[in-house]
């Protein structure tokens, strides 16, 4: 996602949270570790918002 966003572009993703998250196909992250992972690859202004019961919305901006 980082590669295809233009500089200054916004990323919007969902992240499955809660007790069923490990059962999901693909990769899910703990609520407290996901922002750090995005910041480590170069995203800025990372914000996590509770969305639905089992999902977070995550916004981040490419520097």
C-alpha positions in Angstrom: 0.0 0.0 0.0 2.9 2.3 0.8 4.3 1.8 -2.7 1.2 2.8 -4.6 0.1 5.8 -2.6 1.4 9.1 -3.8 3.2 11.3 -1.3 0.7 12.9 1.0 -1.9 10.3 0.1 -4.2 8.8 2.8 -4.6 5.1 3.6 -7.8 3.8 5.1 -7.9 0.2 6.2 -9.9 -1.9 8.7 -8.4 -4.1 11.3 -10.2 -7.0 12.9 -10.0 -6.9 16.7 -11.5 -8.9 19.5 -11.4 -12.5 20.5 -12.2 -13.9 17.0 -9.5 -11.9 15.3 -6.9 -14.7 15.3 -9.5 -16.9 13.5 -9.6 -14.6 10.5 -7.8 -15.5 7.3 -4.9 -13.1 6.6 -3.2 -11.0 9.2 -4.7 -9.1 12.0 -2.9 -6.9 14.6 -3.6 -5.9 18.2 -5.1 -2.5 18.5 -2.1 -1.1 20.3 0.6 -2.5 17.9 -1.0 -1.6 14.5 -0.2 2.1 14.6 3.5 1.4 15.5 3.8 -1.0 12.5 2.4 1.6 10.1 4.8 4.2 11.5 7.7 1.9 11.1 7.1 1.6 7.4 6.9 5.4 7.0 3.2 6.4 7.5 2.5 9.5 9.6 -0.6 10.8 11.4 -1.8 7.3 12.2 -5.3 7.3 13.9 -7.2 4.3 15.1 -11.0 4.6 15.6 -13.4 1.9 16.9 -15.7 1.2 14.1 -18.0 -1.8 14.3 -18.0 -4.2 17.2 -15.1 -6.3 15.9 -13.3 -3.8 13.6 -11.2 -0.6 13.9 -10.8 2.0 11.2 -7.2 3.0 10.7 -6.2 6.2 8.9 -2.6 7.0 8.0 -0.9 9.5 5.7 2.1 8.7 3.5 4.9 11.2 4.2 
